[in-house]
Amino acid sequence: MQQQQLQQQLQQQLQQHIQQQQLQLQQHQLQQLQQQPHMPQQPHMPQHQHLQQELQDQQQQQQQLLPAAGQGPSQRSGPLRGELPVEDPQQQQQQQQQQQQQQQLPPPPPPQQAAQHVGAPPPPQPPPPPPHQQQHQQQQQQQQQQQQERICQLVLDLSVAAKREFALLELSKRRETYPDLAPLLWHSFGTMAAILQEIISAYPFLSPPSLTTQASNRVCNSLALLQCVASHQETRQLLLNAHIPLFLYPFLNTVSKTRPFEYLRLTCLGVIGALVKADDPSVVSFLLQTEIVPLCLRIMETGSELSKTVATFIVQKVLLDEVGLSYICATAERFYAVSTVLCNMVTGVVDCPSNRLLKHVVRCYLRLSDNSRAREALRQCLPDALKNPELHASLKDDPATKKWLMQLLHAVSSPPQQQQQQQQIQQQQQLQQ
């Protein structure tokens, strides 16, 4: 009995010694893992924590098995005296699994990669602008705010008779620098009524012609604001619906060649020109219904060069519209009224060359040639001055007008002449290339 007890005690001591060595080895490996950089936190438990949990479970199992080993005789589980200690196969298998798990552990990522797993770092904030730039921006904002407040105050001053003349002058100067002036003028209370009042106040001075320069300038400043309203996309149709352009027709119907009247007619033509620049069919329909063409034809005959140019531009825009071309070519009377004025203007351009005016005249003729009846008539009434080589030579710096003129001559010429004109056009194109 004593010998068996001694053997059991030796076996227990050997087992405890082996287990202590295994625990020390595993704790040493665990410390090495903990000293490495930590993996980023993931929803699942890291592998070294699994190992730590397994070690704790093994320690609990060994503590439960050790007391049970001294409760009586048991099977031979350890070596006898003189025999080599033999390890448990289960423990060997566990050690091999732990070694394989340690080998399979991926190397810890560098700090930058670990930060990418957690989430990309926020983009770097742009550096703040230098102090002098900030001051410049603040000054610009203050200037814009002051300008807006000043313009709003000037618009309010239009309703005050004592301040209206100065407000008209200042707003006409600043209309190009404030793009939203047209909606502000139209939608503000009493402003359009004040502008119309200024326009109507000049009617008594038209006949007999007694308009002074100061009165003309005041009306022209009002017309400049009206041109601003006519140019804006939001207010153009509203202006037509109110038939406000009709208030300008009395000024266009004047014939006095004094400077106040000429300046007044030119400013009114600027308002009509701003309307037709939009290429809106509703604008052309409105102008045709209100008989704008006869008024423009009169100015094309008797006005100054600048007034003639703007009036011819308005007629050109009317002709470029299909409704306008049909209207002009509907009757022989309308067609010959337009062609006669154009013919007289060509004669005047030959005497006093003006390529800017000639450009619009040629474009009107070319557009008339698109109508079959008008084309046949132009073969008889087209002025010979347009075929003059000297006139062609004067257009060497204006290729667009020269091209239109060649197309016009080709359209109204007879078939043999068309071949000759086509050859001339090809030769000119080759020379330009």
C-alpha positions as CSV (number, residue, x, y, z in Angstrom):
1,M,0.0,0.0,0.0
2,Q,2.7,2.4,0.8
3,Q,4.5,1.7,-2.4
4,Q,1.3,2.4,-4.4
5,Q,0.7,5.6,-2.5
6,L,4.3,6.7,-3.3
7,Q,3.8,5.9,-6.9
8,Q,0.6,7.9,-7.0
9,Q,2.3,10.8,-5.3
10,L,5.2,10.7,-7.8
11,Q,2.7,10.5,-10.7
12,Q,0.8,13.5,-9.4
13,Q,4.0,15.5,-8.9
14,L,5.2,14.7,-12.4
15,Q,1.8,15.7,-13.9
16,Q,1.8,18.9,-11.9
17,H,5.3,19.7,-13.1
18,I,4.4,19.0,-16.7
19,Q,1.3,21.1,-16.5
20,Q,3.2,24.0,-14.9
21,Q,5.7,23.9,-17.7
22,Q,2.9,23.9,-20.3
23,L,1.2,26.8,-18.5
24,Q,4.4,28.8,-18.4
25,L,5.0,28.2,-22.2
26,Q,1.4,29.2,-23.1
27,Q,1.6,32.3,-20.9
28,H,4.9,33.3,-22.5
29,Q,3.3,32.9,-26.0
30,L,0.3,34.9,-24.8
31,Q,2.5,37.7,-23.6
32,Q,4.3,37.8,-27.0
33,L,0.9,38.1,-28.7
34,Q,-0.2,40.9,-26.4
35,Q,3.0,42.9,-27.0
36,Q,2.3,43.0,-30.7
37,P,0.2,45.9,-32.2
38,H,-3.5,45.2,-31.7
39,M,-5.7,44.4,-34.6
40,P,-8.5,46.9,-35.2
41,Q,-11.7,46.1,-33.3
42,Q,-13.9,43.8,-35.3
43,P,-17.4,42.5,-34.5
44,H,-15.8,39.0,-33.8
45,M,-13.4,38.1,-30.9
46,P,-9.6,38.2,-31.9
47,Q,-7.8,34.9,-32.0
48,H,-5.4,35.6,-29.1
49,Q,-8.4,36.2,-26.9
50,H,-9.7,32.7,-28.0
51,L,-6.4,31.3,-26.9
52,Q,-6.6,33.0,-23.5
53,Q,-10.1,31.7,-23.0
54,E,-9.0,28.2,-23.9
55,L,-6.1,28.4,-21.3
56,Q,-8.5,29.5,-18.6
57,D,-10.8,26.6,-19.5
58,Q,-7.9,24.2,-19.3
59,Q,-6.8,25.5,-15.9
60,Q,-10.3,25.1,-14.5
61,Q,-10.4,21.5,-15.9
62,Q,-7.0,20.7,-14.3
63,Q,-8.1,22.1,-10.9
64,Q,-11.2,19.9,-11.1
65,L,-9.1,16.8,-12.0
66,L,-6.3,17.2,-9.4
67,P,-8.5,16.6,-6.3
68,A,-10.1,13.6,-7.9
69,A,-6.7,12.0,-8.4
70,G,-6.2,11.5,-4.6
71,Q,-9.5,9.9,-3.9
72,G,-8.4,6.2,-4.2
73,P,-6.6,4.0,-6.6
74,S,-6.7,4.9,-10.2
75,Q,-5.5,3.5,-13.4
76,R,-1.8,3.9,-14.2
77,S,-1.6,7.3,-15.9
78,G,2.0,8.2,-15.2
79,P,5.4,6.5,-15.5
80,L,6.8,4.4,-12.7
81,R,10.2,4.9,-11.1
82,G,12.9,4.4,-13.7
83,E,10.5,5.0,-16.7
84,L,10.5,8.0,-19.0
85,P,7.5,10.3,-18.6
86,V,5.0,9.9,-21.4
87,E,2.7,12.9,-22.2
88,D,-1.0,12.6,-22.8
89,P,-1.9,12.3,-26.5
90,Q,-4.8,14.8,-26.0
91,Q,-2.3,17.4,-24.6
92,Q,0.0,16.8,-27.5
93,Q,-2.9,17.3,-30.0
94,Q,-3.9,20.6,-28.2
95,Q,-0.3,21.9,-28.3
96,Q,-0.1,21.1,-32.0
97,Q,-3.4,22.9,-32.7
98,Q,-2.2,25.9,-30.7
99,Q,1.1,26.1,-32.7
100,Q,-0.8,25.8,-36.0
101,Q,-3.2,28.6,-34.9
102,Q,-0.2,30.8,-34.0
103,Q,1.4,30.1,-37.4
104,Q,-1.9,31.0,-39.1
105,L,-2.2,34.3,-37.4
106,P,-1.7,37.1,-40.0
107,P,1.0,39.6,-39.2
108,P,-0.3,42.7,-37.6
109,P,-1.1,45.5,-40.1
110,P,0.9,48.7,-40.0
111,P,-0.8,51.6,-38.2
112,Q,-1.9,53.2,-41.5
113,Q,-3.6,50.1,-42.7
114,A,-5.3,49.6,-39.4
115,A,-6.7,53.1,-39.5
116,Q,-8.1,52.3,-43.0
117,H,-10.0,49.3,-41.6
118,V,-11.6,51.5,-38.9
119,G,-12.5,54.2,-41.4
120,A,-10.8,56.6,-43.8
121,P,-9.4,59.7,-42.1
122,P,-11.3,62.9,-42.8
123,P,-10.0,64.9,-45.8
124,P,-7.6,67.7,-44.9
125,Q,-9.3,71.0,-44.5
126,P,-8.2,73.7,-47.0
127,P,-6.1,76.3,-45.4
128,P,-8.0,79.5,-44.6
129,P,-7.4,82.4,-47.0
130,P,-4.8,84.9,-45.9
131,P,-6.0,87.9,-43.9
132,H,-5.7,90.4,-46.7
133,Q,-7.8,88.2,-49.0
134,Q,-10.5,87.8,-46.3
135,Q,-10.6,91.6,-46.0
136,H,-10.9,92.0,-49.7
137,Q,-13.8,89.6,-49.9
138,Q,-15.5,91.3,-47.0
139,Q,-15.1,94.7,-48.7
140,Q,-16.5,93.3,-52.0
141,Q,-19.6,91.9,-50.1
142,Q,-20.1,95.2,-48.3
143,Q,-19.8,97.1,-51.6
144,Q,-22.3,94.8,-53.3
145,Q,-24.7,95.2,-50.4
146,Q,-24.3,99.0,-50.4
147,Q,-24.9,99.0,-54.2
148,Q,-28.0,96.9,-53.9
149,E,-29.4,99.2,-51.1
150,R,-28.6,102.3,-53.1
151,I,-30.4,100.9,-56.2
152,C,-33.4,100.0,-54.2
153,Q,-33.5,103.5,-52.7
154,L,-33.2,105.0,-56.2
155,V,-36.1,102.9,-57.4
156,L,-38.2,104.2,-54.5
157,D,-37.2,107.7,-55.4
158,L,-38.8,107.3,-58.8
159,S,-42.2,107.7,-57.1
160,V,-41.2,111.0,-55.6
161,A,-41.5,113.8,-58.1
162,A,-38.8,116.0,-56.6
163,K,-36.3,113.1,-56.7
164,R,-37.3,111.5,-59.9
165,E,-34.9,113.3,-62.3
166,F,-31.8,112.4,-60.3
167,A,-33.0,108.8,-59.8
168,L,-33.6,108.4,-63.6
169,L,-30.1,109.6,-64.3
170,E,-28.4,107.4,-61.7
171,L,-30.4,104.2,-62.6
172,S,-29.8,104.7,-66.3
173,K,-26.0,104.8,-65.6
174,R,-26.1,101.7,-63.4
175,R,-28.5,99.5,-65.4
176,E,-25.6,97.5,-66.9
177,T,-24.0,96.7,-63.5
178,Y,-27.2,95.3,-61.8
179,P,-28.7,92.4,-63.8
180,D,-31.9,92.2,-61.7
181,L,-32.9,95.8,-62.2
182,A,-35.6,95.0,-64.8
183,P,-37.7,92.7,-62.4
184,L,-37.1,95.3,-59.6
185,L,-38.5,98.1,-61.8
186,W,-41.5,96.1,-63.1
187,H,-42.6,94.6,-59.8
188,S,-42.0,97.6,-57.5
189,F,-45.1,99.6,-56.7
190,G,-45.7,102.7,-58.9
191,T,-42.4,102.5,-60.8
192,M,-43.7,101.7,-64.3
193,A,-46.4,104.3,-63.8
194,A,-43.8,107.0,-63.0
195,I,-41.7,106.0,-66.1
196,L,-44.8,106.3,-68.3
197,Q,-45.6,109.6,-66.8
198,E,-42.2,110.9,-67.8
199,I,-42.7,109.6,-71.3
200,I,-46.1,111.1,-71.7
201,S,-45.0,114.5,-70.3
202,A,-43.0,115.1,-73.5
203,Y,-46.0,114.7,-75.9
204,P,-47.0,118.4,-75.8
205,F,-43.5,119.4,-77.1
206,L,-43.7,117.2,-80.3
207,S,-46.0,119.4,-82.3
208,P,-44.9,122.1,-82.8
209,P,-41.4,120.8,-82.2
210,S,-40.2,122.6,-79.1
211,L,-38.4,119.8,-77.1
212,T,-35.5,121.1,-75.2
213,T,-32.2,119.2,-74.6
214,Q,-32.9,118.9,-70.9
215,A,-36.4,117.5,-71.4
216,S,-35.1,115.1,-74.1
217,N,-32.4,113.8,-71.8
218,R,-34.9,113.2,-69.0
219,V,-37.2,111.3,-71.4
220,C,-34.3,109.3,-72.8
221,N,-33.2,108.3,-69.3
222,S,-36.8,106.9,-68.8
223,L,-36.5,105.1,-72.2
224,A,-33.2,103.6,-71.1
225,L,-34.9,102.0,-68.1
226,L,-37.7,100.8,-70.4
227,Q,-35.0,99.3,-72.7
228,C,-33.7,97.4,-69.7
229,V,-37.1,96.0,-69.1
230,A,-37.5,95.0,-72.8
231,S,-34.1,93.2,-72.7
232,H,-34.8,91.0,-69.7
233,Q,-36.3,87.6,-70.3
234,E,-38.6,87.8,-67.3
235,T,-40.2,91.1,-68.1
236,R,-40.2,91.2,-71.9
237,Q,-43.5,89.5,-72.4
238,L,-45.1,91.4,-69.6
239,L,-44.1,94.6,-71.4
240,L,-45.8,93.4,-74.6
241,N,-48.9,92.3,-72.8
242,A,-49.3,95.8,-71.4
243,H,-48.8,97.3,-74.9
244,I,-46.2,99.7,-73.4
245,P,-44.2,100.0,-76.7
246,L,-47.1,101.9,-78.2
247,F,-46.2,104.9,-76.0
248,L,-43.0,105.2,-78.1
249,Y,-44.6,105.4,-81.6
250,P,-45.3,109.2,-81.4
251,F,-41.6,109.8,-81.0
252,L,-40.8,107.6,-83.9
253,N,-43.3,109.5,-86.1
254,T,-41.5,112.8,-85.7
255,V,-39.5,114.3,-88.6
256,S,-37.5,117.1,-86.9
257,K,-33.8,116.7,-87.4
258,T,-32.7,118.7,-84.4
259,R,-30.5,116.9,-81.9
260,P,-33.1,116.5,-79.1
261,F,-35.5,114.8,-81.5
262,E,-32.9,112.7,-83.2
263,Y,-31.6,111.5,-79.8
264,L,-35.1,110.7,-78.7
265,R,-35.9,108.7,-81.9
266,L,-32.6,106.7,-81.6
267,T,-33.4,105.8,-78.0
268,C,-36.9,104.6,-78.9
269,L,-35.4,102.5,-81.7
270,G,-33.1,101.0,-79.1
271,V,-36.1,99.8,-77.1
272,I,-37.6,98.2,-80.2
273,G,-34.3,96.7,-81.1
274,A,-33.9,95.2,-77.6
275,L,-37.3,93.5,-78.2
276,V,-36.4,91.9,-81.6
277,K,-33.0,90.7,-80.5
278,A,-34.7,87.9,-78.6
279,D,-35.9,86.3,-81.9
280,D,-39.3,85.8,-80.3
281,P,-42.2,85.3,-82.8
282,S,-44.6,86.9,-80.4
283,V,-42.5,90.1,-80.5
284,V,-42.6,90.1,-84.4
285,S,-46.4,89.5,-84.3
286,F,-46.9,92.4,-81.9
287,L,-44.8,94.8,-84.0
288,L,-46.6,93.8,-87.3
289,Q,-50.0,94.3,-85.7
290,T,-48.9,97.8,-84.5
291,E,-47.5,98.9,-87.9
292,I,-43.9,99.3,-86.8
293,V,-42.6,98.7,-90.4
294,P,-43.8,102.0,-91.9
295,L,-42.3,103.9,-89.0
296,C,-38.9,102.2,-89.5
297,L,-39.1,102.8,-93.3
298,R,-39.6,106.5,-92.7
299,I,-36.5,106.6,-90.4
300,M,-34.5,104.6,-92.9
301,E,-35.1,107.4,-95.5
302,T,-34.7,110.5,-93.4
303,G,-32.8,109.6,-90.2
304,S,-29.1,109.9,-89.3
305,E,-26.8,107.1,-90.2
306,L,-27.0,105.5,-86.7
307,S,-30.8,105.8,-86.7
308,K,-31.0,104.3,-90.2
309,T,-28.8,101.4,-89.1
310,V,-31.0,100.5,-86.1
311,A,-34.2,100.9,-88.1
312,T,-32.8,98.6,-90.9
313,F,-31.8,96.1,-88.2
314,I,-35.4,96.0,-86.9
315,V,-36.7,95.4,-90.5
316,Q,-34.1,92.7,-91.0
317,K,-35.3,90.9,-87.8
318,V,-38.9,91.1,-89.0
319,L,-38.0,89.6,-92.3
320,L,-36.0,86.8,-90.8
321,D,-39.2,85.6,-89.1
322,E,-41.4,83.5,-91.4
323,V,-44.5,85.5,-90.4
324,G,-42.7,88.7,-91.1
325,L,-41.5,87.6,-94.5
326,S,-45.0,86.5,-95.5
327,Y,-46.4,89.8,-94.2
328,I,-44.0,91.9,-96.3
329,C,-44.4,89.7,-99.5
330,A,-48.2,89.3,-99.1
331,T,-49.0,92.4,-101.3
332,A,-47.1,94.2,-104.0
333,E,-47.5,97.5,-102.2
334,R,-45.7,96.3,-99.1
335,F,-42.9,94.6,-101.1
336,Y,-42.2,97.6,-103.3
337,A,-42.4,100.0,-100.3
338,V,-39.6,98.0,-98.6
339,S,-37.5,97.4,-101.8
340,T,-37.7,101.1,-102.8
341,V,-36.4,102.2,-99.4
342,L,-33.6,99.6,-99.6
343,C,-32.7,100.7,-103.2
344,N,-32.4,104.4,-102.0
345,M,-30.2,103.3,-99.1
346,V,-27.9,101.4,-101.5
347,T,-27.5,104.6,-103.5
348,G,-26.8,106.5,-100.4
349,V,-24.2,104.0,-99.2
350,V,-22.4,104.4,-102.6
351,D,-22.2,108.1,-102.1
352,C,-21.3,107.9,-98.3
353,P,-19.8,104.4,-97.7
354,S,-21.0,102.7,-94.5
355,N,-20.3,99.0,-94.3
356,R,-22.3,98.6,-91.1
357,L,-25.4,100.0,-92.8
358,L,-24.7,98.1,-96.1
359,K,-24.5,94.8,-94.1
360,H,-28.1,95.1,-92.9
361,V,-29.4,96.2,-96.4
362,V,-27.8,93.2,-98.1
363,R,-29.2,90.9,-95.5
364,C,-32.7,92.3,-96.0
365,Y,-32.4,91.7,-99.8
366,L,-31.1,88.2,-99.3
367,R,-34.0,87.3,-97.0
368,L,-36.5,88.7,-99.6
369,S,-34.9,86.4,-102.2
370,D,-36.1,83.4,-100.2
371,N,-39.6,84.2,-101.3
372,S,-40.3,83.0,-104.9
373,R,-42.5,86.0,-105.9
374,A,-40.1,88.5,-104.3
375,R,-37.1,86.8,-106.1
376,E,-38.8,87.2,-109.5
377,A,-39.4,90.9,-108.7
378,L,-35.8,91.5,-107.5
379,R,-34.5,90.4,-110.9
380,Q,-36.1,93.5,-112.2
381,C,-35.6,96.0,-109.4
382,L,-32.3,95.0,-107.7
383,P,-30.0,98.1,-107.9
384,D,-27.1,97.9,-110.2
385,A,-24.9,99.4,-107.6
386,L,-24.8,96.0,-105.8
387,K,-23.0,94.6,-108.9
388,N,-20.3,97.3,-108.9
389,P,-16.8,95.8,-108.4
390,E,-15.8,98.8,-106.3
391,L,-18.5,97.9,-103.8
392,H,-17.2,94.3,-103.7
393,A,-13.7,95.6,-103.1
394,S,-14.9,97.7,-100.2
395,L,-16.2,94.5,-98.5
396,K,-12.8,92.7,-98.4
397,D,-12.6,93.1,-94.6
398,D,-16.2,91.9,-94.1
399,P,-16.4,88.3,-95.4
400,A,-19.9,87.7,-94.1
401,T,-21.4,90.6,-96.0
402,K,-19.4,89.7,-99.1
403,K,-20.7,86.2,-98.9
404,W,-24.3,87.3,-98.5
405,L,-24.0,89.7,-101.5
406,M,-22.6,86.9,-103.7
407,Q,-25.5,84.6,-102.6
408,L,-28.0,87.4,-103.4
409,L,-26.6,88.0,-106.9
410,H,-26.6,84.2,-107.6
411,A,-30.2,83.9,-106.4
412,V,-31.6,86.7,-108.7
413,S,-29.5,86.0,-111.8
414,S,-30.6,83.9,-114.8
415,P,-29.3,80.3,-115.3
416,P,-26.3,81.3,-117.4
417,Q,-25.5,84.1,-115.0
418,Q,-25.9,81.7,-112.1
419,Q,-23.1,79.4,-113.5
420,Q,-20.8,82.4,-113.9
421,Q,-21.7,83.6,-110.3
422,Q,-21.1,80.1,-109.0
423,Q,-17.6,80.0,-110.6
424,Q,-16.8,83.4,-109.0
425,I,-17.9,82.2,-105.6
426,Q,-15.8,79.1,-105.9
427,Q,-12.7,81.2,-107.0
428,Q,-13.2,83.5,-104.0
429,Q,-13.5,80.6,-101.6
430,Q,-10.3,79.1,-103.0
431,L,-8.5,82.4,-102.6
432,Q,-9.7,82.6,-99.0
433,Q,-8.4,79.1,-98.2
